[in-house]
Amino acid sequence: MIPRLKIPKLVKWIFFTTIIFLIVMTVLRGIFFLYFPAGGNSFRSVLSSFLLGLRYDLRDVSILGLLLLLLGSTSFLDPFKKRAGKMMFKGIMLFSALGLVLFYSVDFAHYSYLSQRLNASVLNYLGDAAISAKMVWQSYPVIKILALLLVGTWVMFWLLNSKLKKIAASARISTKSSRTIWFIVCFLMFGFFIFGKADQFPLRWSDAFALGNDYKANLALNPFQSFFSTLKFRRDTYDLAKVKKAFSVLAPYYGFKENGSAPLNFKRNVAPRPGAIKNRPNVVLVICESFSAYKSSMWGNPLNTTPFFNGMSRNGIFFDHCFTPTYGTARGVWAVITGIPDVEIGTTTSSRNPSAVNQHTIINDFKDYAKYYFIGGSTSWANIRGLLTNNIEGLRLFEQQDYSAPKIDVWGISDKNLFLEANKRLRGETNPFFAVIQTADNHRPYSIPEEDLKDFHKIEMPADSLKMYGFENNDEMNAFRYTDFGFKTFIETAKKEKYFNNTIFLFVGDHGIVGNAGNMFPRSWTDQKLDMEHVPLLIYAPGLLLPQRINELCSQIDVLPTLAGLCNIPYQNTTLGRDLLDTSNYRDKGFAFIYNPDEEYIGLLKGGYFYKERIKGNKEEMVSIANNDPVPDDVKNGDTKKLMKDLAGALYQTSKYMILNNAK
């Protein structure tokens, strides 16, 4: 045990400082709860918010504590030995106290006005500083707020400075060994609190929204967490004039109704349609990792990597021209759950944007359905947990720690075991259910468990054959084959369960993989990297649906409206998805929007052509996706190109708007 008398003066003062800040932040959270009450929330019901909030506060004060520890441990900045160190520490105390009081004052005003914790979008008001200043002066008691700032800062500085003087005057002297030990202890402790939890992923803002209630989430957050989490998104906005213009362009395709008082009304209340399944079928939606179309068997790849899925495709409704709006797993999950293309900039995703965490989803229109989400690993990546738990009512989320199967790599348990674990829970469900299963094995490091090598046999192919048919190496190709093995294990197991005959299984890729599609598709598919977004979309329900192969262009965002239409569910559609099996609602439905955040272009697939343009610079290109012929001049320079340009631009502008305006 470390002797108490040998605690260094620096450590004693840092502990006092961090505890004072922690107490003040906890008191301010209590004031927030009292000043901004939410109906029906007792203190007991929000205790989880206070406990999670304490962890956010601990992170912030630990950052301050670690900074003081590192600076004060240098001989020339020791506040108890060097005047320069003492003056610097006083400056940090003053700045920190002022920052805390300032952030919370602005935060309270921000929440009072917008019902949102402070976020970085307030910096945008600096662009019209004069107007913003007048608005603040006319809206808030500025003099009282300034007085509060001064008094609050002075009180905190006085407390900290008094303790600094008291500790400096004490006679206790620590040894070099005790200072070293306490430095290591404090460094590790602060590091742990900054990371936030003993887990693979750190504490994130989205953990607040896992509480399942917007008010509880806002109560748990503090203004430092909410502000700095949104800093990279502060310029994420939309041009309202362009969105209104886009509304008119899209209205004939989506059935939007213009209203003079509310021109941006994207809501469509969709009634059950003829041909729907009347006996409340279950739904299993499988989001398939890196399920690139040209690498699979359904388009004749000679390596025949997915023979089982190919057989299912012949016995289901198979859409062979489905595209994801963009590339990436987080963007794919976002598009499926919300029905909005993720047009966030390339360095991040919409799921990471705290301002976009509140999203309407058609899954909630499956009333009285049990809701499940199964993933082999963790939903902490890309803050997906916040998207799911904050928006899907009554969701039962299962992650790697909830299964008996062993973890095999960074992505958690194997896909085969994930399917079996999901089946264990679904077979015992007495209510209709809507279950999402998200796979991961078809991804580096391409792990295949030893336990499966008795039934799943790896094969080796020559390097030239692999390259010719879209694979980098045998590990990637066998991982793709193992995905098919997982599908086979799942379906053959599910067929033995009572729920199978009344269940709709929908499989869709989260994204494709860029590569050489060879002669399986026209050259443009490879040249334009369309294989990054081209994925299989299969609805499999033998006994409920007649098989058919549909060539119409469609998108990942169409998944939920199509499922609701099949299940005889009335639903409210607020975004850009459409029921692919409903031929009555919208005209000329066959198109798919593409957004490439890395190369910064938008595009549209429609009528056998692909049109794309740079977001900046207006550089355009148009190619055939039906054959290798050049685009005729009357198409390239006529109404077809103009129509595709207008649609692509309208979908992009509308998506930017919807991401921030699709609240539950």
KAURRA-V317104 format. One record per backbone hydrogen bond with DSSP energy under -1.0 kcal/mol. NH is the residue of the N-H (numbers start at 1). CO is the residue of the C=O. Records with the same first field share a line. If there is no record, write none. Layout:
NH = CO / CO
This chain:
6 = 3
7 = 4
12 = 8
13 = 9
14 = 10
15 = 11
16 = 12
17 = 13
18 = 14
19 = 15
20 = 16
21 = 17
22 = 18
23 = 19
24 = 20
25 = 21
26 = 22
27 = 23
28 = 24
29 = 25
30 = 26
31 = 27
32 = 28
33 = 29
34 = 30
35 = 31
36 = 32
41 = 38
46 = 42
47 = 44
50 = 46
51 = 47
52 = 48
53 = 49
54 = 50
55 = 51
56 = 52
57 = 53
58 = 54
59 = 55
60 = 56
61 = 57
62 = 58
63 = 59
64 = 60
65 = 61
66 = 62
67 = 63
68 = 64
69 = 65
70 = 66
71 = 67
72 = 68
73 = 69
74 = 71
77 = 74
81 = 78
82 = 78
86 = 82
87 = 83
88 = 84
89 = 85
90 = 86
91 = 87
92 = 88
93 = 89
94 = 90
95 = 91
96 = 92
97 = 93
98 = 94
99 = 95
100 = 96
101 = 97
102 = 98
103 = 99
104 = 100
105 = 101
106 = 102
107 = 103
108 = 104
109 = 105
110 = 106
111 = 107
112 = 108
113 = 109
114 = 110
115 = 111
122 = 119
123 = 120
124 = 121
125 = 122
126 = 123
127 = 124
128 = 125
129 = 126
132 = 128
133 = 129
134 = 130
135 = 131
136 = 132
137 = 133
138 = 134
139 = 135
140 = 136
142 = 140
145 = 141
146 = 142
147 = 143
148 = 144
149 = 145
150 = 146
151 = 147
152 = 148
153 = 149
154 = 150
155 = 151
156 = 152
157 = 153
158 = 154
159 = 155
160 = 156
161 = 157
162 = 158
163 = 159
164 = 160
165 = 161
166 = 162
167 = 163
168 = 164
169 = 165
179 = 175
180 = 176
181 = 177
182 = 178
183 = 179
184 = 180
185 = 181
186 = 182
187 = 183
188 = 184
189 = 185
190 = 186
191 = 187
192 = 188
193 = 189
194 = 190
195 = 191
196 = 192
199 = 197
203 = 195
207 = 204
208 = 205
211 = 208
212 = 209
217 = 213
218 = 214
219 = 215
220 = 216
221 = 217
226 = 222
227 = 223
228 = 224
229 = 225
233 = 230
234 = 231
236 = 233
243 = 239
244 = 240
245 = 241
246 = 242
247 = 243
248 = 244
249 = 245
250 = 246
251 = 247
253 = 250
254 = 250
255 = 251
268 = 573
270 = 571
276 = 273
277 = 566
282 = 502
283 = 433
284 = 504
285 = 435
286 = 506
287 = 437
288 = 508
291 = 288
292 = 290
293 = 534
296 = 293
300 = 297
304 = 301
310 = 306
311 = 307
312 = 308
313 = 309
314 = 310
315 = 312
317 = 539
318 = 548
319 = 537
320 = 550
323 = 554
324 = 533
332 = 328
333 = 329
334 = 330
335 = 331
336 = 332
337 = 333
338 = 334
339 = 335
343 = 341
348 = 345
352 = 349
353 = 350
356 = 353
360 = 662
364 = 361
365 = 362
366 = 363
367 = 365
369 = 366
370 = 432
372 = 434
373 = 396
374 = 436
375 = 398
383 = 380
384 = 381
385 = 379
387 = 383
388 = 384
389 = 385
390 = 386
392 = 388
395 = 392
396 = 371
398 = 373
400 = 377
402 = 399
403 = 400
408 = 412
409 = 412
412 = 409
413 = 376
418 = 414
419 = 415
420 = 416
421 = 417
422 = 418
423 = 419
424 = 420
425 = 421
426 = 422
427 = 423
429 = 426
434 = 370
435 = 283
436 = 372
437 = 285
438 = 374
439 = 287
443 = 441
446 = 443
452 = 449
453 = 450
456 = 452
466 = 462
467 = 463
468 = 464
469 = 465
470 = 467
471 = 466
477 = 473
478 = 474
479 = 475
480 = 476
481 = 477
482 = 478
483 = 479
484 = 480
485 = 481
486 = 482
487 = 483
488 = 484
489 = 485
490 = 486
491 = 487
492 = 488
493 = 489
494 = 490
495 = 491
496 = 493
497 = 494
502 = 499
503 = 500
504 = 282
505 = 540
506 = 284
507 = 538
508 = 286
509 = 536
510 = 288
512 = 532
520 = 517
525 = 522
527 = 523
528 = 524
529 = 526
530 = 525
531 = 525
532 = 529
533 = 530
534 = 530
535 = 322
538 = 507
539 = 317
540 = 505
544 = 541
545 = 541
548 = 316
550 = 318
554 = 321
556 = 323
558 = 555
559 = 556
562 = 558
563 = 559
564 = 560
565 = 561
566 = 562
567 = 563
569 = 564
571 = 270
573 = 268
576 = 339
582 = 579
591 = 589
592 = 605
594 = 603
595 = 325
596 = 601
601 = 596
602 = 613
603 = 594
604 = 611
605 = 592
606 = 609
609 = 606
610 = 623
611 = 604
612 = 621
613 = 602
614 = 619
615 = 600
621 = 612
623 = 610
625 = 608
636 = 632
637 = 633
641 = 635
642 = 638
643 = 639
644 = 640
645 = 641
646 = 642
647 = 643
648 = 644
649 = 645
650 = 646
651 = 647
652 = 648
653 = 649
654 = 650
655 = 651
656 = 652
657 = 653
658 = 654
659 = 655
